[in-house]
Amino acid sequence: MGLCPVCWWEDDGQDDSDAREVRRTVNGELSLLQAREYYACYGAAHPRFLPYVRKPRVTEQ
């Protein structure tokens, strides 16, 4: 699937039911819940990813 260009999160199958779990896989030490909180504050799954993200397109909102 690859990294999302809007938030820089790689879909690893995590969902709402296990969003607090840190899987230590492609997303490192981030849980989906943490990534969502960072995205709400900064616009990326983690502030360190800000140089790599872009704004969502109309079709992605």
Biopython code that builds the backbone (N, CA, C, O; Angstrom):
import numpy as np
from Bio.PDB.StructureBuilder import StructureBuilder

atoms = [
    (1, "MET", "N", (0.822, -1.195, 0.000)),
    (1, "MET", "CA", (0.000, 0.000, 0.000)),
    (1, "MET", "C", (0.861, 1.250, 0.000)),
    (1, "MET", "O", (0.576, 2.174, -0.762)),
    (2, "GLY", "N", (1.885, 1.320, 0.809)),
    (2, "GLY", "CA", (2.784, 2.466, 0.822)),
    (2, "GLY", "C", (2.368, 3.548, 1.803)),
    (2, "GLY", "O", (1.313, 3.483, 2.434)),
    (3, "LEU", "N", (3.212, 4.515, 1.904)),
    (3, "LEU", "CA", (2.975, 5.632, 2.812)),
    (3, "LEU", "C", (1.927, 6.580, 2.254)),
    (3, "LEU", "O", (1.912, 6.876, 1.060)),
    (4, "CYS", "N", (1.072, 7.041, 3.113)),
    (4, "CYS", "CA", (0.069, 8.028, 2.735)),
    (4, "CYS", "C", (0.777, 9.370, 2.537)),
    (4, "CYS", "O", (1.453, 9.837, 3.455)),
    (5, "PRO", "N", (0.645, 9.997, 1.384)),
    (5, "PRO", "CA", (1.305, 11.277, 1.145)),
    (5, "PRO", "C", (0.689, 12.431, 1.933)),
    (5, "PRO", "O", (1.283, 13.505, 2.019)),
    (6, "VAL", "N", (-0.483, 12.223, 2.503)),
    (6, "VAL", "CA", (-1.164, 13.277, 3.264)),
    (6, "VAL", "C", (-0.725, 13.277, 4.725)),
    (6, "VAL", "O", (-0.549, 14.345, 5.312)),
    (7, "CYS", "N", (-0.547, 12.102, 5.319)),
    (7, "CYS", "CA", (-0.201, 12.053, 6.749)),
    (7, "CYS", "C", (1.098, 11.314, 7.046)),
    (7, "CYS", "O", (1.653, 11.456, 8.136)),
    (8, "TRP", "N", (1.594, 10.522, 6.085)),
    (8, "TRP", "CA", (2.830, 9.748, 6.193)),
    (8, "TRP", "C", (2.694, 8.560, 7.140)),
    (8, "TRP", "O", (3.647, 8.179, 7.819)),
    (9, "TRP", "N", (1.500, 7.982, 7.176)),
    (9, "TRP", "CA", (1.234, 6.754, 7.925)),
    (9, "TRP", "C", (1.142, 5.621, 6.925)),
    (9, "TRP", "O", (0.530, 5.773, 5.868)),
    (10, "GLU", "N", (1.740, 4.490, 7.244)),
    (10, "GLU", "CA", (1.617, 3.322, 6.379)),
    (10, "GLU", "C", (0.573, 2.389, 6.964)),
    (10, "GLU", "O", (0.681, 1.965, 8.115)),
    (11, "ASP", "N", (-0.433, 2.073, 6.172)),
    (11, "ASP", "CA", (-1.520, 1.210, 6.628)),
    (11, "ASP", "C", (-0.965, -0.170, 6.946)),
    (11, "ASP", "O", (-0.477, -0.880, 6.067)),
    (12, "ASP", "N", (-1.049, -0.533, 8.215)),
    (12, "ASP", "CA", (-0.565, -1.841, 8.654)),
    (12, "ASP", "C", (-1.711, -2.717, 9.155)),
    (12, "ASP", "O", (-1.495, -3.711, 9.848)),
    (13, "GLY", "N", (-2.928, -2.331, 8.792)),
    (13, "GLY", "CA", (-4.094, -3.120, 9.171)),
    (13, "GLY", "C", (-4.695, -2.737, 10.500)),
    (13, "GLY", "O", (-5.717, -3.298, 10.894)),
    (14, "GLN", "N", (-4.095, -1.803, 11.201)),
    (14, "GLN", "CA", (-4.626, -1.362, 12.483)),
    (14, "GLN", "C", (-5.956, -0.668, 12.264)),
    (14, "GLN", "O", (-6.171, -0.022, 11.238)),
    (15, "ASP", "N", (-6.847, -0.804, 13.235)),
    (15, "ASP", "CA", (-8.186, -0.239, 13.119)),
    (15, "ASP", "C", (-8.584, 0.334, 14.469)),
    (15, "ASP", "O", (-7.796, 0.305, 15.414)),
    (16, "ASP", "N", (-9.786, 0.848, 14.564)),
    (16, "ASP", "CA", (-10.257, 1.452, 15.808)),
    (16, "ASP", "C", (-10.159, 0.503, 16.999)),
    (16, "ASP", "O", (-9.870, 0.939, 18.113)),
    (17, "SER", "N", (-10.395, -0.777, 16.779)),
    (17, "SER", "CA", (-10.416, -1.735, 17.878)),
    (17, "SER", "C", (-9.053, -1.913, 18.547)),
    (17, "SER", "O", (-8.992, -2.286, 19.719)),
    (18, "ASP", "N", (-7.972, -1.657, 17.835)),
    (18, "ASP", "CA", (-6.634, -1.798, 18.427)),
    (18, "ASP", "C", (-5.777, -0.546, 18.197)),
    (18, "ASP", "O", (-4.552, -0.634, 18.114)),
    (19, "ALA", "N", (-6.417, 0.593, 18.096)),
    (19, "ALA", "CA", (-5.729, 1.847, 17.773)),
    (19, "ALA", "C", (-4.696, 2.262, 18.821)),
    (19, "ALA", "O", (-3.773, 3.013, 18.506)),
    (20, "ARG", "N", (-4.835, 1.792, 20.046)),
    (20, "ARG", "CA", (-3.878, 2.145, 21.101)),
    (20, "ARG", "C", (-2.607, 1.286, 21.066)),
    (20, "ARG", "O", (-1.606, 1.628, 21.696)),
    (21, "GLU", "N", (-2.651, 0.197, 20.346)),
    (21, "GLU", "CA", (-1.535, -0.752, 20.294)),
    (21, "GLU", "C", (-0.380, -0.201, 19.468)),
    (21, "GLU", "O", (-0.585, 0.323, 18.373)),
    (22, "VAL", "N", (0.829, -0.320, 19.995)),
    (22, "VAL", "CA", (2.040, 0.026, 19.253)),
    (22, "VAL", "C", (2.582, -1.273, 18.694)),
    (22, "VAL", "O", (2.976, -2.156, 19.457)),
    (23, "ARG", "N", (2.609, -1.404, 17.403)),
    (23, "ARG", "CA", (3.014, -2.658, 16.767)),
    (23, "ARG", "C", (4.504, -2.756, 16.485)),
    (23, "ARG", "O", (5.020, -3.849, 16.251)),
    (24, "ARG", "N", (5.197, -1.637, 16.504)),
    (24, "ARG", "CA", (6.644, -1.591, 16.216)),
    (24, "ARG", "C", (6.974, -2.245, 14.875)),
    (24, "ARG", "O", (7.915, -3.031, 14.760)),
    (25, "THR", "N", (6.188, -1.904, 13.884)),
    (25, "THR", "CA", (6.452, -2.413, 12.537)),
    (25, "THR", "C", (6.802, -1.233, 11.644)),
    (25, "THR", "O", (7.702, -0.462, 11.978)),
    (26, "VAL", "N", (6.130, -1.073, 10.544)),
    (26, "VAL", "CA", (6.443, -0.014, 9.586)),
    (26, "VAL", "C", (6.260, 1.385, 10.163)),
    (26, "VAL", "O", (6.879, 2.335, 9.682)),
    (27, "ASN", "N", (5.424, 1.527, 11.183)),
    (27, "ASN", "CA", (5.168, 2.841, 11.780)),
    (27, "ASN", "C", (5.955, 3.070, 13.068)),
    (27, "ASN", "O", (5.676, 4.005, 13.818)),
    (28, "GLY", "N", (6.914, 2.229, 13.310)),
    (28, "GLY", "CA", (7.814, 2.421, 14.441)),
    (28, "GLY", "C", (7.113, 2.375, 15.785)),
    (28, "GLY", "O", (6.362, 1.444, 16.078)),
    (29, "GLU", "N", (7.362, 3.375, 16.587)),
    (29, "GLU", "CA", (6.844, 3.447, 17.951)),
    (29, "GLU", "C", (5.500, 4.167, 18.043)),
    (29, "GLU", "O", (5.075, 4.539, 19.137)),
    (30, "LEU", "N", (4.828, 4.366, 16.914)),
    (30, "LEU", "CA", (3.551, 5.077, 16.907)),
    (30, "LEU", "C", (2.375, 4.116, 16.906)),
    (30, "LEU", "O", (2.375, 3.116, 16.189)),
    (31, "SER", "N", (1.386, 4.425, 17.706)),
    (31, "SER", "CA", (0.108, 3.727, 17.587)),
    (31, "SER", "C", (-0.763, 4.538, 16.625)),
    (31, "SER", "O", (-0.479, 5.705, 16.356)),
    (32, "LEU", "N", (-1.796, 3.931, 16.124)),
    (32, "LEU", "CA", (-2.725, 4.641, 15.251)),
    (32, "LEU", "C", (-3.360, 5.812, 16.001)),
    (32, "LEU", "O", (-3.557, 6.883, 15.427)),
    (33, "LEU", "N", (-3.677, 5.614, 17.268)),
    (33, "LEU", "CA", (-4.259, 6.684, 18.077)),
    (33, "LEU", "C", (-3.303, 7.866, 18.188)),
    (33, "LEU", "O", (-3.717, 9.013, 18.025)),
    (34, "GLN", "N", (-2.026, 7.597, 18.463)),
    (34, "GLN", "CA", (-1.035, 8.675, 18.546)),
    (34, "GLN", "C", (-0.919, 9.405, 17.211)),
    (34, "GLN", "O", (-0.872, 10.634, 17.166)),
    (35, "ALA", "N", (-0.874, 8.636, 16.131)),
    (35, "ALA", "CA", (-0.749, 9.237, 14.804)),
    (35, "ALA", "C", (-1.949, 10.127, 14.492)),
    (35, "ALA", "O", (-1.794, 11.203, 13.914)),
    (36, "ARG", "N", (-3.126, 9.686, 14.868)),
    (36, "ARG", "CA", (-4.326, 10.502, 14.645)),
    (36, "ARG", "C", (-4.261, 11.788, 15.458)),
    (36, "ARG", "O", (-4.627, 12.854, 14.961)),
    (37, "GLU", "N", (-3.805, 11.701, 16.691)),
    (37, "GLU", "CA", (-3.690, 12.901, 17.537)),
    (37, "GLU", "C", (-2.665, 13.869, 16.953)),
    (37, "GLU", "O", (-2.910, 15.074, 16.890)),
    (38, "TYR", "N", (-1.524, 13.347, 16.529)),
    (38, "TYR", "CA", (-0.513, 14.201, 15.894)),
    (38, "TYR", "C", (-1.065, 14.841, 14.621)),
    (38, "TYR", "O", (-0.835, 16.024, 14.370)),
    (39, "TYR", "N", (-1.788, 14.067, 13.823)),
    (39, "TYR", "CA", (-2.341, 14.615, 12.589)),
    (39, "TYR", "C", (-3.306, 15.764, 12.886)),
    (39, "TYR", "O", (-3.298, 16.784, 12.197)),
    (40, "ALA", "N", (-4.129, 15.592, 13.907)),
    (40, "ALA", "CA", (-5.087, 16.649, 14.279)),
    (40, "ALA", "C", (-4.361, 17.931, 14.705)),
    (40, "ALA", "O", (-4.845, 19.033, 14.448)),
    (41, "CYS", "N", (-3.210, 17.785, 15.353)),
    (41, "CYS", "CA", (-2.455, 18.957, 15.827)),
    (41, "CYS", "C", (-1.511, 19.540, 14.780)),
    (41, "CYS", "O", (-1.402, 20.758, 14.636)),
    (42, "TYR", "N", (-0.829, 18.654, 14.051)),
    (42, "TYR", "CA", (0.263, 19.102, 13.185)),
    (42, "TYR", "C", (0.031, 18.904, 11.687)),
    (42, "TYR", "O", (0.671, 19.562, 10.867)),
    (43, "GLY", "N", (-0.881, 18.002, 11.330)),
    (43, "GLY", "CA", (-1.102, 17.724, 9.916)),
    (43, "GLY", "C", (-0.226, 16.620, 9.366)),
    (43, "GLY", "O", (-0.060, 16.499, 8.152)),
    (44, "ALA", "N", (0.344, 15.801, 10.264)),
    (44, "ALA", "CA", (1.156, 14.641, 9.877)),
    (44, "ALA", "C", (1.080, 13.619, 11.003)),
    (44, "ALA", "O", (0.770, 13.965, 12.143)),
    (45, "ALA", "N", (1.362, 12.368, 10.683)),
    (45, "ALA", "CA", (1.300, 11.299, 11.685)),
    (45, "ALA", "C", (2.293, 11.522, 12.817)),
    (45, "ALA", "O", (2.125, 10.959, 13.899)),
    (46, "HIS", "N", (3.308, 12.319, 12.594)),
    (46, "HIS", "CA", (4.264, 12.742, 13.619)),
    (46, "HIS", "C", (4.882, 14.037, 13.115)),
    (46, "HIS", "O", (5.079, 14.191, 11.910)),
    (47, "PRO", "N", (5.193, 14.968, 14.007)),
    (47, "PRO", "CA", (5.762, 16.241, 13.552)),
    (47, "PRO", "C", (7.018, 16.083, 12.688)),
    (47, "PRO", "O", (7.277, 16.913, 11.817)),
    (48, "ARG", "N", (7.792, 15.032, 12.920)),
    (48, "ARG", "CA", (9.012, 14.852, 12.126)),
    (48, "ARG", "C", (8.721, 14.540, 10.652)),
    (48, "ARG", "O", (9.618, 14.624, 9.813)),
    (49, "PHE", "N", (7.468, 14.180, 10.336)),
    (49, "PHE", "CA", (7.088, 13.862, 8.963)),
    (49, "PHE", "C", (6.587, 15.078, 8.188)),
    (49, "PHE", "O", (6.277, 14.962, 7.003)),
    (50, "LEU", "N", (6.505, 16.215, 8.819)),
    (50, "LEU", "CA", (5.970, 17.409, 8.155)),
    (50, "LEU", "C", (6.647, 17.745, 6.821)),
    (50, "LEU", "O", (5.958, 18.179, 5.899)),
    (51, "PRO", "N", (7.959, 17.564, 6.678)),
    (51, "PRO", "CA", (8.578, 17.886, 5.381)),
    (51, "PRO", "C", (8.106, 16.997, 4.229)),
    (51, "PRO", "O", (8.318, 17.337, 3.065)),
    (52, "TYR", "N", (7.479, 15.885, 4.532)),
    (52, "TYR", "CA", (7.131, 14.901, 3.503)),
    (52, "TYR", "C", (5.657, 14.895, 3.105)),
    (52, "TYR", "O", (5.302, 14.307, 2.082)),
    (53, "VAL", "N", (4.802, 15.529, 3.882)),
    (53, "VAL", "CA", (3.363, 15.445, 3.630)),
    (53, "VAL", "C", (2.872, 16.569, 2.726)),
    (53, "VAL", "O", (3.564, 17.562, 2.500)),
    (54, "ARG", "N", (1.668, 16.383, 2.221)),
    (54, "ARG", "CA", (1.008, 17.419, 1.422)),
    (54, "ARG", "C", (-0.431, 17.539, 1.909)),
    (54, "ARG", "O", (-0.929, 16.666, 2.620)),
    (55, "LYS", "N", (-1.074, 18.591, 1.536)),
    (55, "LYS", "CA", (-2.486, 18.792, 1.870)),
    (55, "LYS", "C", (-3.337, 17.762, 1.136)),
    (55, "LYS", "O", (-2.992, 17.354, 0.028)),
    (56, "PRO", "N", (-4.454, 17.335, 1.746)),
    (56, "PRO", "CA", (-5.331, 16.381, 1.044)),
    (56, "PRO", "C", (-6.011, 17.042, -0.162)),
    (56, "PRO", "O", (-6.378, 18.217, -0.131)),
    (57, "ARG", "N", (-6.158, 16.262, -1.195)),
    (57, "ARG", "CA", (-6.895, 16.718, -2.372)),
    (57, "ARG", "C", (-8.382, 16.669, -2.073)),
    (57, "ARG", "O", (-8.798, 15.995, -1.130)),
    (58, "VAL", "N", (-9.181, 17.360, -2.846)),
    (58, "VAL", "CA", (-10.625, 17.415, -2.648)),
    (58, "VAL", "C", (-11.209, 16.009, -2.576)),
    (58, "VAL", "O", (-12.109, 15.761, -1.773)),
    (59, "THR", "N", (-10.726, 15.102, -3.382)),
    (59, "THR", "CA", (-11.239, 13.730, -3.408)),
    (59, "THR", "C", (-10.799, 12.919, -2.192)),
    (59, "THR", "O", (-11.308, 11.820, -1.975)),
    (60, "GLU", "N", (-9.883, 13.428, -1.411)),
    (60, "GLU", "CA", (-9.370, 12.712, -0.229)),
    (60, "GLU", "C", (-9.920, 13.235, 1.081)),
    (60, "GLU", "O", (-9.564, 12.731, 2.146)),
    (61, "GLN", "N", (-10.765, 14.221, 1.022)),
    (61, "GLN", "CA", (-11.276, 14.830, 2.261)),
    (61, "GLN", "C", (-12.481, 14.117, 2.784)),
    (61, "GLN", "O", (-13.029, 14.504, 3.816)),
]
sb = StructureBuilder()
sb.init_structure("model")
sb.init_model(0)
sb.init_chain("A")
sb.init_seg("    ")
for serial, (resi, resn, name, xyz) in enumerate(atoms, 1):
    if name == "N":
        sb.init_residue(resn, " ", resi, " ")
    sb.init_atom(name, np.array(xyz, "f"), 0.0, 1.0, " ", f" {name:<3s}", serial, name[0])
structure = sb.get_structure()
